[in-house]
Amino acid sequence: MSSRLYAWSVPAFVSGSPVDHTWVTSYDNQLHHYSNAAAVTAAGENCWFCWGSYHPKGGIPGNATGALGQKQGSISLARCFVQSNADSSSTPAARGTIFVYGVDGVCHQLANQVLYATQAPVLTVRKARGYFASTFLYGTYGRQTSAWASKIHSCAGARAPASAKASGGVTGMQDLPDDFDQHARDVLGDDPELLARFLGLKTEVQSFVAQRIPGFLPPDAATLNARNQHLLDQAALLLGPDRFEKVFGFAPGDRINLIDPSVTSGRPER
């Protein structure tokens, strides 16, 4: 089944935060107004909550509709990557490979997993506020890299998305450019030495974020947000305030909470 996929955003859970929550639909919510998820299902449409709750429409400061982009894609493939019309908090298949919210990734990474089913070059939610902080920490598709590559293989088969065909086959995330790396090159390309040091820091950060301690439960949202803030502060020390703001879209002094504590307690990100 081929159709269009639409990416949307609303402000994240903290008032005044420079971060957006993102999600994906198979319909334009500016033209089709569904009051709830049941109405979406009854209409034969799809909404991927992406570790969030249902939103009838989007809207963020400077973008009244909250639209982040749209592109032709495979609905059936997107459904295989991430179950639609289901709450990620209660439905494991609606988590893609962002199994543990705030540990494997957040809404940005899960929305990108749905959008991997779009035509090449694949659409991502890179226009969302806070996106480059999120991808600095968790990557474009989350920290469960092996699981995500396996998901691509198991879902695609003969229905490989155009993005994979263009790169010579479905072989995982290595077929796609890294959103953050390309953005960093665009901003810091005039200083190759600083760029190399910064991308080296990003690699160290993502390796640290991906660490697991067997037998231990994931930290709570406050601990994860504090950890993430500390890692972003390390980037600020390396880059300086002006370059940091150009890379991340907010000032070093802004406190960034990517993780909604209500999600980790079983309620969805707003």
PyMOL commands that set and color helices and strands:
alter all, ss='L'
color gray80, all
select helices_A, chain A and resi 37-42+75-81+92-95+107-115+131-138+145-159+162-166+173-175+179-188+192-209+221-239+241-248+261-264
alter helices_A, ss='H'
color red, helices_A
select strands_A, chain A and resi 2-11+20-25+47-48+67-74
alter strands_A, ss='S'
color yellow, strands_A
deselect
rebuild
show_as cartoon
